Amino acid sequence: MKQRNVKGAVSRREFLASASAVAASTALSAPAVLAAGRPRVVVVGGGAGGATAARYIAKDSKGAVDVTLVEPTRAYYSCFFSNLYIGGFRNFASIGHSYGDLAAKHGINVVHDWAVSVDRDARTVGLAGGGSLSYDRLVLSPGIDFRPGSVPGWDLSRQNRMPHAYKAGSQTQLLRAQIGAMPEGGIYCMVAPPNPFRCPPGPYERISMVAHVLKESNPTAKIVIVDPKEKFSKQGLFEDGWQRHYPGMIERIGPDFGGDQVEVRPDSMEVVVDGEAMKVDVCNVIPAQQAGRIAAIAGVTDDSGWAPVVPHTMQSRADENIHVLGDASLQGDMPKSGFSANSQAKVCAMAVRGALTGSKVFPARFSNTCWSLIGTDDGVKVGASYEATDEKIAKTDGFISKTGESAELRKTTYEESLGWYSAISDDMFG
């Protein structure tokens, strides 16, 4: 038995205590500012980055900053833990959250609309419903969009036939329903994304959750992963878990066997790998990704499709009055996770308050942990700490679960993830 991996453990209490300590250290030095003429911050995107940034700016400035959050949906469904809903470990309502407390408790002006333009000279954000919002600082946390044409034969018009389920909500429900309707002995195929991609919802945790469902309801079904990548995060842990829990059910086709040469035919439900067509019953297409479209509209993305930022403040390298968080940012070593976005949002909030109110700004600190569930009570994790350099957010140390860990430790890791989910939900929405 290999040594138990306990480094990096984080409980709900520890997560909230850490968040409170950072908030307190910055809030104490925030000067009082009268309501008239308050500086204005507009935050676009209400996920782990945007909601956290809006809440911390409003809460810790003690009313000194006028904060508006622009988010088209009235309920936020988290990508993290959406795979557990697919696997039957959570109900759909449990991954849904309201924006009500951000308005009621923190005085944030929550605008449910699409941001469709940014005038960087005038410092305004245009809304689909008409009108615009002025800002002194703009925070963009729009998540991801898909690269057009990255999977031949697929576009957003075919997402109901071959769902991506990579923006949690109705797509997640649709994919789960399709899995439940598979014929006996049917084939579920995932077209996995190239790097870099949003995670969670991790593709390989999703495979585990689909296998968990099929093992119970459709044990002769098969799962095929068509993957353009030679390797993936936690690969040894997943493959070990698949062999233990779902032997013979899962096949992965990597680039050596055509995984990087794929086409889909939604009308006939076929996946073509290196010229050979395969009939499937469910096809989960996860295309290549880029920053959410408003980042490109604002002119803060580069040829990579992501938005380069200054690591110390999460400011755009194209415009010092704009900050970019989470999945949309090109920042260095941090993965595109909800934990990362939440961590970056606190650094951004501190920098914004410092710039607008003169409050003290402390050195940027970042951290991340990504948990994955392989089977019942079989949780694994990977994570790291990071520091800001002039070039990038740089990893300073890390940890990862090991194969051969005891069932007790794996259960503890899973339970740790439950505490984190509750903690980050509180941290985002108050």
Secondary structure, DSSP 8 states (H G I E B T S, - for coil): ------TT---HHHHHHHHHHHHHHHHTT-----STT--EEEEE--STTHHHHHHHHHHHTTTSSEEEEE-S-SEEE-STTHHHHHTTSS-GGGGEEESHHHHHTT--EEE-S-EEEEETTTTEEEETTS-EEE-SEEEE---EEE-TTSSTT--GGGTTTS----SSSHHHHHHHHHHHT--TT-EEEEE---SS-B-SS-HHHHHHHHHHHHHHH-TT-EEEEE-S-S--TTHHHHHHHHHHHSTTTEEEE-GGGTTTSEEEETTTTEEEETTEEEE-SEEEE---EEE-HHHHHTT---TTSSEEEETTTTEESS-TTEEE-GGGEE-BS--B-HHHHHHHHHHHHHHHHHHHH-------EEEEEEEEEEETTEEEEEEEEEEE-SS-EEEEEEEE--TT--HHHHHHHHHHHHHHHHHHHHHHH-
